[in-house]
Amino acid sequence: MKFNNAMQQLVYNKIKVWLNKEFTHITVNPLPEPAFEIVHGSSVIFVSIKDWSEDVIISITSQVLRGEHATNPMKSYLLKLNSEMIFGSFALNAEQHVLFKHNLIGSTCDTPEFVTALNAVMETADYYDDQLKGFWGGQRGVDG
């Protein structure tokens, strides 16, 4: 695996240890880039370590729903949900797929912060992918 800098490698290795220690009950797959893929229920979550100025960002993202064009009622619903979220928020990517994501600063992130954020994204994505699919159709992370 190629790292862009020492900070990215340090944070990647730190996350690898945390995942192996704190998340033994789920499937964690290392990816070719500095990232991990996690399957939890019907959701797929990606933990990526990305350059950010002098630091790195730990990006925890799940593609909650894809295959449907985001309608105005869906967008309004997602914005309302965002106002209720403690960790993370819904977003739309360029293809109008629904994401749920949360970012952490790599150099200052500790185990409890990472575990809390990852659990929040996993549980939220796994809950809302079924709900959103029921309302608007589309495919969840594990639907192919």
Disulfide bonds with the S-S distance in Angstrom:
none
